[in-house]
Amino acid sequence: MVRRKAVPRSPGRLSEKGARKERTTVIVSKRRRKGRVLQEIKHLRRTTHFLIPKLPFARLVREIIRDIFPREDIARIQAAALEALQEATEMYIVQFFEDSVLLALHAKRVTLMRNDMILMRRLRGRNDIINR
């Protein structure tokens, strides 16, 4: 989004009745605050709350349980069990992304790419939970 700023006319020109108004515009680009992303990362490292919302995570867990055990009707899951699963999941995802970012930095890039994640899966080996 670009804001436009009107440049004031010189005081010597008076607008006459019926004359067209001339207006020149200067484009001012909106600048981002430096270090905002780093501040957000530091804030998220200090907090202990979950990053994934609880209800969508619970729906995903129920769907996975139905896929794994189609014949058994498991309607309820303890809150403590869901919390433990969510804690383990978020820990795994955070560690996976941290390791993938290290691969991107090793390639002298700042941007995390799909290839970094694929290589991370290969480096972790067959025993990693995501590769089973």
LINNOR-V42939 format. One record per residue. N is the residue number from 0. RES is the residue in three letters. D_FIRST is the distance of its C-alpha to the first C-alpha in Angstrom with 1 decimal. Layout:
BEGIN
N	RES	D_FIRST
N	RES	D_FIRST
END
This chain:
BEGIN
0	MET	0.0
1	VAL	3.8
2	ARG	6.7
3	ARG	9.9
4	LYS	13.2
5	ALA	16.4
6	VAL	19.3
7	PRO	22.5
8	ARG	25.4
9	SER	28.6
10	PRO	31.2
11	GLY	33.8
12	ARG	32.2
13	LEU	32.9
14	SER	31.4
15	GLU	34.2
16	LYS	34.7
17	GLY	33.6
18	ALA	31.9
19	ARG	28.4
20	LYS	25.8
21	GLU	24.0
22	ARG	20.6
23	THR	18.8
24	THR	15.2
25	VAL	14.0
26	ILE	10.5
27	VAL	9.8
28	SER	7.8
29	LYS	7.4
30	ARG	10.6
31	ARG	12.0
32	ARG	15.5
33	LYS	18.2
34	GLY	20.7
35	ARG	18.9
36	VAL	20.0
37	LEU	23.5
38	GLN	23.7
39	GLU	22.9
40	ILE	25.6
41	LYS	28.1
42	HIS	27.6
43	LEU	28.1
44	ARG	31.2
45	ARG	32.8
46	THR	32.4
47	THR	35.0
48	HIS	33.4
49	PHE	32.7
50	LEU	29.3
51	ILE	30.2
52	PRO	30.6
53	LYS	34.3
54	LEU	34.6
55	PRO	32.8
56	PHE	34.8
57	ALA	38.0
58	ARG	37.4
59	LEU	36.9
60	VAL	40.2
61	ARG	42.1
62	GLU	41.0
63	ILE	42.1
64	ILE	45.4
65	ARG	46.0
66	ASP	45.4
67	ILE	47.8
68	PHE	50.4
69	PRO	50.4
70	ARG	53.9
71	GLU	53.6
72	ASP	52.0
73	ILE	50.1
74	ALA	48.5
75	ARG	48.0
76	ILE	46.7
77	GLN	47.3
78	ALA	44.4
79	ALA	45.6
80	ALA	45.7
81	LEU	42.1
82	GLU	41.0
83	ALA	43.0
84	LEU	41.4
85	GLN	37.9
86	GLU	38.7
87	ALA	40.1
88	THR	37.3
89	GLU	34.6
90	MET	36.7
91	TYR	37.2
92	ILE	33.5
93	VAL	32.6
94	GLN	35.4
95	PHE	34.6
96	PHE	31.0
97	GLU	32.3
98	ASP	34.8
99	SER	32.4
100	VAL	30.1
101	LEU	33.3
102	LEU	33.8
103	ALA	30.4
104	LEU	31.1
105	HIS	34.5
106	ALA	32.9
107	LYS	31.0
108	ARG	27.6
109	VAL	25.1
110	THR	23.7
111	LEU	25.9
112	MET	27.0
113	ARG	29.1
114	ASN	32.0
115	ASP	32.1
116	MET	32.7
117	ILE	35.3
118	LEU	37.1
119	MET	37.1
120	ARG	38.8
121	ARG	41.4
122	LEU	42.0
123	ARG	42.6
124	GLY	45.4
125	ARG	47.0
126	ASN	47.8
127	ASP	44.2
128	ILE	43.5
129	ILE	40.6
130	ASN	42.9
131	ARG	45.7
END
